[in-house]
């Protein structure tokens, strides 16, 4: 575990947290209010060409024929780029850290899997001429069955969205088609609870709608390199992704990020840079590729939709004794960051509450929708919304004040989390107390006196015996292993959970670093940074 040493980094981190109510000038404020902040789109280059993409009109179809004859003769057209022109046409962002398989083409070749998927790119002297050429391309589609519902996509016989994952679910550790959490005996606790409440929560996809749309300008340099002005939020991810897709060393590129005109997670994917650079490589001229507003709103990656089922067992005194969660994260047609979102979702169960019996399943599901991406706490935000709605309903069910109900069930220092880690530095109780005070919300004295630093641990720190998971889904066929995985299991289904040993097992060896040399700071891989 990596800890931030406050004595070393005292000049970089102020924990006094006394900014609220005080005017503090942002570093970029003057540039914004005077209109002098530099964005990627401010660069106007001599001889600059414009790239636009022809997108699929079908949600799922086989590409039988693509006729570009008229488009090639269209005025101003300098180059038409197809999937065959892309050196490494399959990619997924997280493969850079050895997490998942490459499954998404930069330009579709044989099939399209969502409405708006890029099929070919046209580089022309102007945006208008590029659009006019696109209108002259003729495509013969063979429509294929579609699936748009996450639960329908997991049913036997559902249309296969993404052949890399033929069961329409991302595969973890070569075996599991979902993330799972087991802590205690949720079935027995639910059977003995005084009240049981089961609810369904559904979140829709959300478009980020940044003022500045996704875009990049690639410029040939004099030394065989390319300068790239980009709107990306993830500069080094973009550099490495372009190097992989274009099959060149990463030092071929000089990326200049500048100011991002709104991102919120929607500019983490490397959507425009590879094709802009490829256009510059093929034409020897600067190439600008920018999403139009319609592209950004309809085809730009949204926050993924999530469906969450929560079933809680609660006693008359308000203590939650069991929580069962089944969640589905709609990845759209390709993986991108959704597999990680499902991991974050599972890592957040059962919320900031001490519950002695927890049963969780979280699926990353492929559908014929636009691929989803990051957005402001993705994987946690929707789960938090569902859990807190559920807490209000539970409080009403047992006749308790919702503030007091949260204080009663909140983590305290020393409690055991469902992930078998001790809760430390907890503060939900104090947050609720302050919120109640500021809102003039009356809570009883015993809850005003409660503290996150007392009454934790003890029986609340016990790791309960967890029975064999009789409801486990059958395992899917094994896939190619990645460097952070455990040793291959000896059975094709999840092994039974054994009661915890009396002494902790020796720590597992640290996983080998990824080939690109970057250090991973993530609870997913066993390290984290505070």
C-alpha positions as CSV (number, residue, x, y, z in Angstrom):
1,X,0.0,0.0,0.0
2,X,1.3,3.4,-0.9
3,X,0.8,6.2,1.6
4,X,1.2,10.0,0.9
5,X,3.7,11.2,3.5
6,X,2.3,14.6,4.6
7,X,5.6,15.6,6.1
8,X,7.3,15.3,2.7
9,X,4.5,16.8,0.7
10,X,3.3,19.4,3.1
11,X,3.8,22.2,0.6
12,X,1.7,20.4,-2.0
13,X,-1.3,19.4,0.1
14,X,-3.1,21.6,2.6
15,X,-5.4,19.6,4.8
16,X,-6.8,22.6,6.7
17,X,-9.7,22.7,4.1
18,X,-10.7,26.3,4.9
19,X,-11.6,27.4,1.4
20,X,-15.4,27.3,1.6
21,X,-16.8,30.8,2.0
22,X,-13.5,32.5,0.9
23,X,-12.7,33.9,-2.5
24,X,-9.9,32.0,-4.1
25,X,-8.7,32.7,-7.6
26,X,-8.4,29.7,-10.0
27,X,-5.1,29.5,-11.9
28,X,-6.9,29.6,-15.2
29,X,-9.5,32.2,-14.3
30,X,-7.8,35.2,-16.0
31,X,-7.4,33.4,-19.3
32,X,-11.0,32.3,-19.3
33,X,-12.5,35.7,-18.5
34,X,-10.2,37.6,-20.9
35,X,-10.7,35.1,-23.7
36,X,-7.0,34.3,-24.0
37,X,-7.0,30.7,-22.8
38,X,-5.5,28.5,-25.6
39,X,-7.6,25.6,-26.9
40,X,-6.6,23.0,-29.5
41,X,-9.0,24.5,-32.0
42,X,-7.2,27.9,-31.9
43,X,-4.4,26.6,-34.1
44,X,-4.8,27.6,-37.8
45,X,-2.2,26.1,-40.0
46,X,-1.3,26.7,-43.6
47,X,-2.5,24.0,-45.9
48,X,-4.7,22.4,-43.2
49,X,-7.0,19.7,-44.4
50,X,-10.2,18.5,-42.7
51,X,-11.2,15.0,-41.8
52,X,-14.8,13.8,-41.4
53,X,-16.2,10.4,-40.7
54,X,-19.0,8.4,-42.4
55,X,-21.0,6.8,-39.6
56,X,-23.3,3.8,-39.6
57,X,-27.0,4.3,-40.0
58,X,-27.6,0.8,-38.6
59,X,-27.3,-0.4,-35.0
60,X,-26.1,-3.9,-36.1
61,X,-25.4,-4.9,-39.7
62,X,-23.0,-6.6,-41.9
63,X,-21.2,-4.4,-44.4
64,X,-21.8,-6.1,-47.7
65,X,-20.4,-3.4,-50.0
66,X,-18.9,0.1,-49.7
67,X,-18.9,2.1,-52.9
68,X,-16.7,5.2,-52.8
69,X,-16.4,5.7,-56.6
70,X,-18.3,9.0,-56.7
71,X,-16.8,10.2,-53.4
72,X,-13.2,9.8,-54.8
73,X,-14.0,12.1,-57.7
74,X,-15.7,14.7,-55.5
75,X,-14.1,18.1,-55.4
76,X,-11.5,18.8,-52.7
77,X,-11.1,15.1,-51.6
78,X,-7.5,14.3,-50.8
79,X,-7.8,10.8,-49.3
80,X,-10.4,8.2,-48.3
81,X,-9.3,6.1,-45.3
82,X,-10.7,2.7,-44.6
83,X,-10.2,0.1,-41.9
84,X,-7.5,-1.6,-44.0
85,X,-5.5,1.6,-43.9
86,X,-5.2,1.6,-40.1
87,X,-2.1,-0.3,-39.1
88,X,-3.6,-1.8,-35.9
89,X,-7.3,-1.5,-36.3
90,X,-8.4,-3.1,-33.0
91,X,-7.9,-1.4,-29.7
92,X,-9.3,-1.0,-26.2
93,X,-8.0,1.6,-23.9
94,X,-7.4,-0.6,-20.8
95,X,-5.3,-3.0,-22.8
96,X,-2.5,-0.5,-22.2
97,X,-2.5,-1.8,-18.6
98,X,-3.1,-5.4,-19.6
99,X,-6.8,-5.3,-18.7
100,X,-9.1,-6.8,-21.3
101,X,-8.8,-7.6,-25.0
102,X,-8.7,-5.3,-28.0
103,X,-12.2,-5.4,-29.4
104,X,-13.0,-2.0,-31.0
105,X,-12.0,-1.1,-34.6
106,X,-11.0,2.5,-35.4
107,X,-12.9,2.0,-38.6
108,X,-15.4,-0.8,-39.1
109,X,-14.4,-3.5,-41.6
110,X,-17.0,-6.3,-41.8
111,X,-19.7,-5.3,-39.4
112,X,-21.1,-2.3,-37.5
113,X,-22.3,-2.9,-33.9
114,X,-24.0,0.4,-33.0
115,X,-25.6,3.3,-34.8
116,X,-23.0,5.9,-35.5
117,X,-20.0,3.6,-35.6
118,X,-17.2,5.0,-37.9
119,X,-16.9,3.2,-41.2
120,X,-14.6,5.4,-43.3
121,X,-12.9,8.8,-43.1
122,X,-12.6,11.4,-45.8
123,X,-9.8,14.0,-45.8
124,X,-10.7,17.1,-47.9
125,X,-9.7,20.7,-48.4
126,X,-12.7,21.9,-46.4
127,X,-15.3,20.5,-44.0
128,X,-18.0,21.2,-46.6
129,X,-16.2,19.2,-49.3
130,X,-15.6,16.4,-46.9
131,X,-19.4,16.2,-46.0
132,X,-20.3,16.5,-49.7
133,X,-18.1,13.5,-50.5
134,X,-19.5,11.5,-47.6
135,X,-23.0,12.0,-49.0
136,X,-21.8,10.3,-52.2
137,X,-20.7,7.1,-50.5
138,X,-23.0,4.1,-51.0
139,X,-23.1,1.3,-48.4
140,X,-25.0,-1.9,-48.7
141,X,-26.0,-3.1,-45.2
142,X,-27.3,-6.5,-44.3
143,X,-29.3,-5.8,-41.0
144,X,-28.6,-8.2,-38.1
145,X,-30.6,-8.8,-34.9
146,X,-30.1,-6.2,-32.2
147,X,-30.2,-6.2,-28.4
148,X,-30.5,-3.0,-26.4
149,X,-31.5,-4.3,-22.9
150,X,-28.7,-5.5,-20.6
151,X,-30.6,-8.4,-19.1
152,X,-31.9,-9.5,-22.6
153,X,-28.3,-9.5,-23.8
154,X,-27.3,-12.1,-21.2
155,X,-30.1,-14.5,-22.1
156,X,-29.3,-17.7,-24.0
157,X,-29.7,-17.1,-27.7
158,X,-29.3,-13.4,-27.6
159,X,-27.7,-11.7,-30.6
160,X,-23.9,-11.6,-30.2
161,X,-22.9,-8.0,-30.1
162,X,-19.1,-8.2,-29.7
163,X,-17.5,-11.5,-30.9
164,X,-14.5,-10.9,-28.6
165,X,-17.0,-11.6,-25.8
166,X,-19.5,-14.0,-27.3
167,X,-21.6,-14.2,-24.2
168,X,-22.2,-10.4,-24.2
169,X,-20.4,-10.1,-20.9
170,X,-16.8,-8.9,-20.1
171,X,-14.7,-11.8,-18.7
172,X,-12.6,-11.3,-15.6
173,X,-9.6,-13.5,-14.7
174,X,-10.3,-15.8,-17.6
175,X,-13.3,-17.4,-15.8
176,X,-15.9,-15.0,-14.3
177,X,-18.5,-13.2,-16.4
178,X,-19.1,-10.7,-13.7
179,X,-17.6,-9.1,-10.5
180,X,-18.9,-10.8,-7.3
181,X,-18.8,-10.1,-3.6
182,X,-19.7,-12.6,-0.9
183,X,-19.6,-11.8,2.8
184,X,-21.6,-13.9,5.3
185,X,-24.8,-15.7,4.6
186,X,-27.2,-13.2,2.9
187,X,-29.9,-15.8,2.2
188,X,-30.2,-16.9,5.9
189,X,-30.1,-13.3,7.1
190,X,-32.8,-12.2,4.7
191,X,-34.9,-15.1,5.8
192,X,-34.6,-14.1,9.5
193,X,-35.1,-10.3,8.9
194,X,-38.1,-8.5,10.3
195,X,-38.6,-6.7,7.0
196,X,-37.3,-7.3,3.4
197,X,-37.4,-4.6,0.8
198,X,-36.4,-5.2,-2.9
199,X,-36.3,-2.3,-5.3
200,X,-35.2,-1.8,-8.9
201,X,-33.3,1.4,-10.0
202,X,-32.6,2.4,-13.6
203,X,-30.2,5.1,-14.8
204,X,-30.1,6.3,-18.4
205,X,-27.0,7.1,-20.5
206,X,-25.9,10.7,-20.0
207,X,-24.1,12.8,-22.6
208,X,-21.4,15.1,-21.2
209,X,-22.3,18.0,-23.6
210,X,-19.0,19.9,-23.3
211,X,-18.9,23.3,-24.8
212,X,-15.8,22.2,-26.8
213,X,-16.4,19.0,-28.7
214,X,-13.8,16.2,-29.1
215,X,-11.1,17.0,-31.6
216,X,-7.5,17.0,-32.6
217,X,-5.1,18.6,-35.1
218,X,-2.2,16.6,-36.3
219,X,0.8,18.4,-38.0
220,X,3.7,16.7,-39.7
221,X,7.0,17.9,-38.2
222,X,10.3,18.3,-40.1
223,X,12.0,15.4,-38.4
224,X,9.5,12.6,-39.1
225,X,7.5,13.3,-36.0
226,X,4.0,14.7,-35.6
227,X,2.8,17.5,-33.4
228,X,-0.8,16.9,-32.1
229,X,-3.0,19.5,-30.6
230,X,-5.8,17.8,-28.7
231,X,-8.7,18.2,-26.4
232,X,-7.9,15.0,-24.5
233,X,-8.2,14.7,-20.7
234,X,-5.7,11.8,-20.7
235,X,-2.6,13.0,-22.6
236,X,-0.4,10.0,-21.9
237,X,-3.2,7.5,-22.6
238,X,-3.7,9.2,-25.9
239,X,0.0,9.1,-26.8
240,X,0.3,5.4,-26.1
241,X,-3.0,4.6,-27.8
242,X,-2.0,6.4,-31.0
243,X,1.4,4.7,-30.9
244,X,-0.3,1.3,-30.7
245,X,-3.0,1.9,-33.3
246,X,-0.5,3.5,-35.8
247,X,2.3,0.9,-34.9
248,X,5.0,3.5,-34.3
249,X,7.1,4.4,-31.3
250,X,5.4,6.8,-28.9
251,X,8.2,9.3,-29.3
252,X,7.0,9.8,-32.9
253,X,4.4,12.2,-31.4
254,X,4.6,15.5,-29.6
255,X,1.2,15.9,-27.9
256,X,0.1,19.3,-26.7
257,X,-3.0,19.3,-24.5
258,X,-3.6,22.9,-23.5
259,X,-6.9,23.8,-21.9
260,X,-9.8,21.3,-22.1
261,X,-13.1,23.0,-22.9
262,X,-15.1,20.8,-20.8
263,X,-14.6,17.0,-20.5
264,X,-16.1,15.5,-17.3
265,X,-14.7,12.1,-18.4
266,X,-16.0,12.3,-22.0
267,X,-12.5,13.1,-23.3
268,X,-10.7,10.2,-21.8
269,X,-11.2,7.9,-24.9
270,X,-8.8,8.5,-27.8
271,X,-11.4,9.1,-30.5
272,X,-10.0,11.7,-32.9
273,X,-6.2,11.7,-32.6
274,X,-5.4,8.4,-34.3
275,X,-7.4,9.2,-37.5
276,X,-6.1,12.8,-37.6
277,X,-2.5,11.6,-37.4
278,X,-3.1,8.9,-39.9
279,X,-4.6,11.5,-42.3
280,X,-1.5,13.6,-41.8
281,X,0.7,10.6,-42.4
282,X,-1.1,9.8,-45.7
283,X,-1.3,13.3,-47.0
284,X,1.8,15.0,-45.6
285,X,-0.4,17.9,-44.6
286,X,-1.9,19.1,-41.3
287,X,-5.3,17.4,-40.6
288,X,-8.1,18.6,-38.3
289,X,-10.7,16.2,-37.1
290,X,-13.3,17.7,-34.8
291,X,-16.7,16.3,-33.8
292,X,-19.7,18.4,-34.8
293,X,-22.3,19.1,-32.2
294,X,-24.6,16.4,-33.6
295,X,-21.7,13.8,-33.5
296,X,-20.9,14.8,-29.9
297,X,-24.4,14.5,-28.7
298,X,-25.5,11.3,-30.6
299,X,-22.3,9.4,-31.1
300,X,-19.9,10.7,-28.4
301,X,-19.5,8.2,-25.6
302,X,-22.0,8.8,-22.7
303,X,-22.0,7.7,-19.1
304,X,-23.2,4.1,-19.3
305,X,-26.7,3.2,-18.3
306,X,-27.0,1.1,-15.1
307,X,-29.7,-1.1,-13.8
308,X,-29.5,-2.0,-10.1
309,X,-31.5,-4.4,-8.0
310,X,-31.2,-4.0,-4.2
311,X,-32.7,-6.4,-1.7
312,X,-32.3,-5.6,2.0
313,X,-33.1,-7.3,5.2
314,X,-33.7,-5.0,8.1
315,X,-34.7,-5.5,11.8
316,X,-37.3,-3.5,13.7
317,X,-34.6,-1.5,15.5
318,X,-33.3,-0.3,12.1
319,X,-30.1,-2.3,11.8
320,X,-29.6,-3.7,8.3
321,X,-28.6,-7.4,8.5
322,X,-28.4,-8.3,4.8
323,X,-27.9,-6.6,1.5
324,X,-28.1,-8.3,-1.9
325,X,-27.3,-6.4,-5.0
326,X,-27.4,-7.3,-8.7
327,X,-26.2,-4.6,-11.1
328,X,-25.8,-4.4,-14.8
329,X,-23.5,-1.8,-16.5
330,X,-24.4,-1.1,-20.1
331,X,-21.0,-1.0,-21.9
332,X,-22.5,-0.5,-25.3
333,X,-20.9,-2.3,-28.2
334,X,-17.3,-2.2,-27.0
335,X,-15.4,-2.3,-23.7
336,X,-13.6,1.0,-23.4
337,X,-13.7,1.8,-19.6
338,X,-16.9,-0.1,-18.7
339,X,-15.1,-3.2,-17.4
340,X,-13.3,-1.0,-14.9
341,X,-16.6,0.8,-14.0
342,X,-18.0,-2.6,-13.0
343,X,-15.0,-3.2,-10.7
344,X,-15.4,0.2,-9.1
345,X,-19.1,-0.6,-8.6
346,X,-18.4,-3.9,-6.9
347,X,-15.6,-2.3,-4.8
348,X,-18.2,0.2,-3.5
349,X,-20.7,-2.3,-2.2
350,X,-22.5,-2.2,0.2
351,X,-22.0,1.6,0.5
352,X,-20.6,3.3,3.6
353,X,-22.6,1.0,5.9
354,X,-21.7,-1.9,8.2
355,X,-23.8,-4.8,7.0
356,X,-22.8,-8.3,8.2
357,X,-24.1,-10.2,5.2
358,X,-23.6,-9.0,1.6
359,X,-24.1,-10.7,-1.7
360,X,-23.2,-8.8,-4.8
361,X,-23.1,-9.5,-8.6
362,X,-22.1,-6.7,-11.0
363,X,-22.1,-7.4,-14.8
364,X,-20.4,-5.4,-17.6
365,X,-22.8,-6.1,-20.5
366,X,-22.4,-5.5,-24.3
367,X,-25.4,-4.1,-26.2
368,X,-25.9,-2.5,-29.6
369,X,-25.7,1.0,-28.1
370,X,-23.0,3.7,-28.3
371,X,-19.9,2.6,-26.2
372,X,-19.9,4.1,-22.8
373,X,-17.0,5.8,-21.1
374,X,-16.0,7.7,-17.9
375,X,-18.1,10.4,-16.3
376,X,-17.6,11.9,-12.9
377,X,-17.2,8.9,-10.6
378,X,-18.7,6.4,-13.1
379,X,-19.3,3.0,-11.6
380,X,-19.9,4.5,-8.2
381,X,-22.3,7.5,-8.8
382,X,-25.3,5.5,-9.9
383,X,-24.8,2.8,-7.2
384,X,-24.6,5.6,-4.6
385,X,-27.9,7.0,-5.9
386,X,-29.6,3.6,-5.7
387,X,-28.2,2.8,-2.2
388,X,-29.2,6.2,-0.8
389,X,-32.7,6.0,-2.3
390,X,-32.9,2.5,-0.7
391,X,-31.8,3.9,2.6
392,X,-34.6,6.4,2.6
393,X,-37.1,3.7,1.8
394,X,-35.8,1.4,4.5
395,X,-36.0,4.2,7.1
396,X,-39.6,4.8,6.2
397,X,-40.3,1.1,6.3
398,X,-39.1,0.8,10.0
399,X,-40.4,4.2,11.0
400,X,-37.1,5.9,11.6
401,X,-35.7,9.3,10.8
402,X,-33.6,8.9,7.6
403,X,-30.7,10.8,9.2
404,X,-30.7,8.7,12.3
405,X,-31.1,5.6,10.2
406,X,-27.9,6.4,8.4
407,X,-26.0,7.1,11.6
408,X,-27.1,3.8,13.1
409,X,-25.8,1.8,10.2
410,X,-22.8,3.9,9.2
411,X,-19.2,2.5,9.2
412,X,-17.2,3.1,12.4
413,X,-13.5,2.8,12.7
414,X,-12.5,-0.8,13.2
415,X,-15.6,-2.3,11.5
416,X,-15.0,-5.0,8.9
417,X,-16.0,-4.1,5.4
418,X,-17.6,-6.6,3.1
419,X,-14.3,-6.7,1.2
420,X,-12.6,-8.0,4.3
421,X,-10.7,-4.8,5.0
422,X,-10.9,-2.8,8.2
423,X,-12.7,0.5,8.0
424,X,-10.4,3.4,8.9
425,X,-10.8,7.2,9.0
426,X,-14.5,6.9,8.7
427,X,-16.6,10.1,8.9
428,X,-20.1,9.5,7.6
429,X,-21.6,9.9,11.1
430,X,-20.0,13.4,11.5
431,X,-21.1,14.3,7.9
432,X,-24.7,13.5,8.7
433,X,-24.6,15.3,12.0
434,X,-23.3,18.5,10.3
435,X,-25.7,18.2,7.4
436,X,-28.6,17.9,9.9
437,X,-27.3,20.9,11.9
438,X,-27.0,23.1,8.8
439,X,-30.4,22.0,7.5
440,X,-31.9,22.5,11.0
441,X,-33.0,18.9,10.8
442,X,-33.8,17.6,14.3
443,X,-32.1,14.4,15.4
444,X,-32.2,12.9,18.9
445,X,-29.4,13.5,21.4
446,X,-28.1,9.9,21.3
447,X,-27.4,10.3,17.5
448,X,-25.9,13.8,18.1
449,X,-23.4,12.1,20.5
450,X,-22.6,9.3,18.1
451,X,-19.0,9.2,16.8
452,X,-17.2,7.3,14.0
453,X,-14.4,6.8,16.4
454,X,-16.2,4.8,19.0
455,X,-18.4,1.6,19.2
456,X,-16.7,0.1,16.1
457,X,-14.7,-3.1,15.9
458,X,-15.4,-5.9,18.3
459,X,-18.2,-8.1,17.0
460,X,-18.5,-5.7,14.1
461,X,-15.0,-6.6,13.0
462,X,-15.6,-10.3,12.7
463,X,-15.3,-11.9,9.3
464,X,-18.3,-14.2,9.1
465,X,-18.3,-17.7,7.7
466,X,-19.4,-17.5,4.0
467,X,-21.1,-20.5,2.6
468,X,-20.5,-22.0,-0.8
469,X,-22.2,-19.9,-3.4
470,X,-24.9,-22.2,-4.6
471,X,-26.3,-19.5,-6.9
472,X,-23.1,-19.0,-8.9
473,X,-23.5,-18.7,-12.6
474,X,-21.7,-21.3,-14.8
475,X,-18.2,-20.2,-15.8
476,X,-17.5,-19.2,-19.4
477,X,-14.6,-20.7,-21.4
478,X,-11.2,-19.5,-20.4
479,X,-9.6,-16.6,-22.4
480,X,-6.1,-15.4,-22.8
481,X,-4.5,-14.5,-19.5
482,X,-3.2,-11.2,-18.5
483,X,-0.2,-10.4,-16.3
484,X,-2.1,-9.4,-13.2
485,X,-4.2,-12.6,-13.0
486,X,-3.9,-15.3,-10.4
487,X,-2.8,-18.9,-11.2
488,X,-5.3,-20.8,-13.4
489,X,-8.1,-22.4,-11.3
490,X,-8.3,-26.1,-11.2
491,X,-12.0,-26.2,-11.8
492,X,-14.3,-24.5,-14.4
493,X,-16.6,-23.0,-11.8
494,X,-16.0,-20.7,-8.8
495,X,-14.5,-22.7,-6.0
496,X,-16.4,-22.8,-2.7
497,X,-15.6,-20.1,-0.2
498,X,-13.9,-21.5,2.9
499,X,-14.1,-20.0,6.4
500,X,-11.2,-17.5,6.9
501,X,-8.0,-19.0,8.4
502,X,-7.1,-18.1,12.0
503,X,-3.9,-16.5,10.7
504,X,-3.7,-14.3,7.6
505,X,-2.2,-15.9,4.5
506,X,1.1,-14.7,3.3
507,X,0.8,-11.8,0.9
508,X,0.6,-12.7,-2.8
509,X,3.6,-11.7,-4.9
510,X,3.4,-8.3,-6.5
511,X,2.2,-8.5,-10.1
512,X,4.7,-7.9,-12.9
513,X,4.7,-4.3,-14.2
514,X,3.0,-3.7,-17.5
515,X,5.1,-3.8,-20.6
516,X,4.8,0.0,-21.2
517,X,6.6,0.7,-17.9
518,X,3.9,2.7,-16.2
519,X,3.2,2.1,-12.5
520,X,-0.4,1.3,-11.7
521,X,-2.0,3.1,-8.7
522,X,-5.3,1.3,-8.4
523,X,-7.2,-0.7,-5.8
524,X,-8.1,-3.0,-8.8
525,X,-4.6,-4.2,-9.0
526,X,-3.7,-4.2,-5.3
527,X,-2.1,-0.8,-4.9
528,X,-3.7,2.5,-4.1
529,X,-2.7,6.1,-3.4
530,X,-4.2,8.3,-0.8
